[in-house]
Amino acid sequence: MSIILMILVGFVIGIVAKFLMPGRDPGGFVITALLGIAGAMAAAFIGQALGWYTYGQPAGFLAAVLGAMLLLFGYRLLISNIRHHTV
């Protein structure tokens, strides 16, 4: 049951991140959920490195959204570079 909850919360985080960073993004439910889950993990990792969170403590919702936005920004840069360098 916790995996289903993680996917649903990741999807909500991914939706919020995509809403706050408007633009065209390929990907549906799966990419949005993975973006949210990875954003939460990135926020927790960065927060632990900065001493904001202890080991095993999850990131908060806002930090997870910011992490997802950071990953979405990087994803957009990667995709735009690939499109511009492909002949």
Backbone as CSV, one residue per row, in Angstrom:
resi,resn,N_x,N_y,N_z,CA_x,CA_y,CA_z,C_x,C_y,C_z
1,MET,0.817,-1.188,0.000,0.000,0.000,0.000,0.864,1.257,0.000
2,SER,2.048,1.213,0.617,2.898,2.396,0.679,3.459,2.758,-0.697
3,ILE,3.637,1.771,-1.573,4.121,2.050,-2.928,3.061,2.822,-3.702
4,ILE,1.812,2.424,-3.570,0.725,3.132,-4.248,0.625,4.562,-3.726
5,LEU,0.752,4.741,-2.432,0.713,6.078,-1.838,1.888,6.918,-2.330
6,MET,3.071,6.326,-2.422,4.242,7.043,-2.911,4.032,7.491,-4.354
7,ILE,3.454,6.646,-5.188,3.192,6.998,-6.578,2.177,8.128,-6.656
8,LEU,1.119,8.058,-5.864,0.095,9.105,-5.891,0.638,10.440,-5.384
9,VAL,1.400,10.420,-4.302,1.985,11.659,-3.785,3.003,12.208,-4.778
10,GLY,3.799,11.337,-5.389,4.746,11.766,-6.423,4.042,12.387,-7.606
11,PHE,2.898,11.825,-7.978,2.117,12.385,-9.087,1.632,13.785,-8.743
12,VAL,1.136,13.980,-7.530,0.663,15.301,-7.105,1.822,16.298,-7.088
13,ILE,2.963,15.887,-6.571,4.140,16.762,-6.552,4.554,17.107,-7.979
14,GLY,4.554,16.125,-8.867,4.900,16.367,-10.270,3.922,17.308,-10.949
15,ILE,2.629,17.179,-10.653,1.630,18.075,-11.227,1.869,19.505,-10.759
16,VAL,2.115,19.683,-9.475,2.361,21.024,-8.938,3.617,21.627,-9.575
17,ALA,4.667,20.834,-9.709,5.907,21.325,-10.318,5.672,21.728,-11.771
18,LYS,4.936,20.916,-12.522,4.651,21.248,-13.917,3.742,22.471,-14.021
19,PHE,2.832,22.634,-13.062,1.949,23.796,-13.051,2.742,25.082,-12.785
20,LEU,3.712,25.017,-11.874,4.505,26.190,-11.531,5.548,26.521,-12.593
21,MET,5.876,25.568,-13.441,6.817,25.792,-14.542,6.109,25.499,-15.856
22,PRO,5.273,26.429,-16.309,4.504,26.163,-17.527,5.417,25.994,-18.739
23,GLY,4.942,25.247,-19.671,5.685,24.963,-20.887,5.320,23.575,-21.370
24,ARG,5.817,23.246,-22.536,5.520,21.940,-23.104,6.482,20.912,-22.546
25,ASP,5.920,19.885,-21.964,6.701,18.779,-21.427,6.118,17.482,-21.934
26,PRO,6.946,16.671,-22.593,6.434,15.364,-22.982,6.271,14.483,-21.758
27,GLY,5.387,13.578,-21.835,5.216,12.640,-20.724,3.845,12.763,-20.117
28,GLY,3.340,11.645,-19.722,2.027,11.603,-19.104,2.139,11.279,-17.628
29,PHE,1.269,10.390,-17.183,1.171,10.027,-15.777,2.478,9.476,-15.230
30,VAL,3.095,8.586,-15.970,4.297,7.906,-15.482,5.448,8.900,-15.298
31,ILE,5.699,9.735,-16.301,6.789,10.708,-16.215,6.520,11.714,-15.109
32,THR,5.271,12.151,-14.968,4.923,13.112,-13.923,5.120,12.503,-12.538
33,ALA,4.701,11.254,-12.349,4.882,10.585,-11.056,6.361,10.375,-10.757
34,LEU,7.134,9.949,-11.753,8.572,9.751,-11.550,9.266,11.072,-11.240
35,LEU,8.832,12.138,-11.892,9.383,13.463,-11.629,9.136,13.869,-10.179
36,GLY,7.928,13.646,-9.692,7.601,13.990,-8.309,8.357,13.144,-7.304
37,ILE,8.450,11.848,-7.551,9.169,10.945,-6.643,10.654,11.304,-6.620
38,ALA,11.238,11.495,-7.806,12.654,11.849,-7.877,12.910,13.223,-7.270
39,GLY,11.969,14.151,-7.434,12.107,15.474,-6.834,12.122,15.403,-5.323
40,ALA,11.266,14.570,-4.761,11.244,14.390,-3.305,12.551,13.757,-2.821
41,MET,13.052,12.800,-3.571,14.308,12.156,-3.193,15.475,13.141,-3.300
42,ALA,15.490,13.953,-4.358,16.557,14.947,-4.522,16.502,15.981,-3.409
43,ALA,15.297,16.426,-3.054,15.155,17.401,-1.972,15.623,16.819,-0.644
44,ALA,15.300,15.567,-0.394,15.742,14.920,0.847,17.263,14.792,0.866
45,PHE,17.861,14.419,-0.266,19.311,14.273,-0.347,20.009,15.615,-0.114
46,ILE,19.537,16.660,-0.787,20.132,17.989,-0.628,19.915,18.495,0.794
47,GLY,18.720,18.290,1.328,18.433,18.708,2.699,19.303,17.996,3.730
48,GLN,19.565,16.708,3.520,20.443,15.966,4.422,21.881,16.468,4.314
49,ALA,22.309,16.792,3.083,23.666,17.298,2.895,23.849,18.660,3.558
50,LEU,22.797,19.459,3.593,22.858,20.785,4.210,22.536,20.758,5.698
51,GLY,22.141,19.598,6.211,21.833,19.464,7.625,20.407,19.842,7.996
52,TRP,19.536,20.012,7.004,18.135,20.365,7.273,17.325,19.159,7.715
53,TYR,17.678,17.993,7.194,16.976,16.748,7.518,17.980,15.748,8.062
54,THR,17.511,14.862,8.914,18.357,13.775,9.382,18.216,12.602,8.422
55,TYR,19.125,11.643,8.548,19.082,10.471,7.673,17.745,9.754,7.824
56,GLY,17.101,9.457,6.707,15.828,8.747,6.711,14.613,9.649,6.838
57,GLN,14.827,10.919,7.124,13.703,11.845,7.247,13.317,12.333,5.854
58,PRO,12.045,12.218,5.470,11.638,12.658,4.138,11.571,14.180,4.048
59,ALA,11.681,14.662,2.835,11.568,16.105,2.604,10.114,16.520,2.738
60,GLY,9.895,17.767,3.033,8.550,18.297,3.105,7.961,18.486,1.715
61,PHE,6.688,18.791,1.662,5.997,18.923,0.384,6.606,20.042,-0.459
62,LEU,6.826,21.215,0.127,7.386,22.339,-0.636,8.789,22.032,-1.131
63,ALA,9.602,21.409,-0.301,10.951,21.037,-0.724,10.890,20.016,-1.852
64,ALA,9.950,19.084,-1.785,9.797,18.081,-2.842,9.383,18.737,-4.154
65,VAL,8.484,19.713,-4.080,8.070,20.431,-5.290,9.255,21.196,-5.868
66,LEU,10.037,21.854,-5.019,11.224,22.566,-5.509,12.229,21.595,-6.129
67,GLY,12.400,20.427,-5.527,13.277,19.415,-6.106,12.769,18.938,-7.459
68,ALA,11.461,18.753,-7.572,10.874,18.340,-8.852,11.028,19.436,-9.896
69,MET,10.893,20.694,-9.487,11.081,21.803,-10.417,12.523,21.863,-10.902
70,LEU,13.463,21.600,-10.011,14.869,21.565,-10.388,15.136,20.458,-11.406
71,LEU,14.576,19.294,-11.160,14.739,18.183,-12.105,14.042,18.471,-13.431
72,LEU,12.877,19.097,-13.387,12.166,19.452,-14.614,12.971,20.451,-15.429
73,PHE,13.597,21.406,-14.771,14.451,22.373,-15.458,15.619,21.660,-16.143
74,GLY,16.270,20.757,-15.426,17.362,19.988,-16.006,16.904,19.109,-17.158
75,TYR,15.721,18.517,-17.026,15.159,17.676,-18.089,14.913,18.511,-19.336
76,ARG,14.366,19.705,-19.157,14.117,20.578,-20.305,15.416,20.972,-20.986
77,LEU,16.457,21.280,-20.202,17.747,21.621,-20.791,18.319,20.451,-21.581
78,LEU,18.239,19.272,-21.022,18.758,18.076,-21.684,18.024,17.816,-22.990
79,ILE,16.701,17.886,-22.953,15.905,17.625,-24.158,16.171,18.677,-25.224
80,SER,16.283,19.943,-24.827,16.525,21.003,-25.815,17.912,20.843,-26.443
81,ASN,18.913,20.431,-25.654,20.252,20.201,-26.205,20.261,19.033,-27.174
82,ILE,19.536,17.989,-26.848,19.464,16.827,-27.738,18.782,17.200,-29.037
83,ARG,17.708,17.969,-28.966,16.975,18.364,-30.176,17.808,19.282,-31.058
84,HIS,18.614,20.163,-30.466,19.396,21.105,-31.248,20.620,20.460,-31.882
85,HIS,21.116,19.386,-31.295,22.318,18.735,-31.814,22.006,17.549,-32.705
86,THR,20.735,17.196,-32.835,20.368,16.097,-33.708,20.130,16.626,-35.119
87,VAL,20.702,15.947,-36.082,20.559,16.392,-37.475,19.550,15.556,-38.191
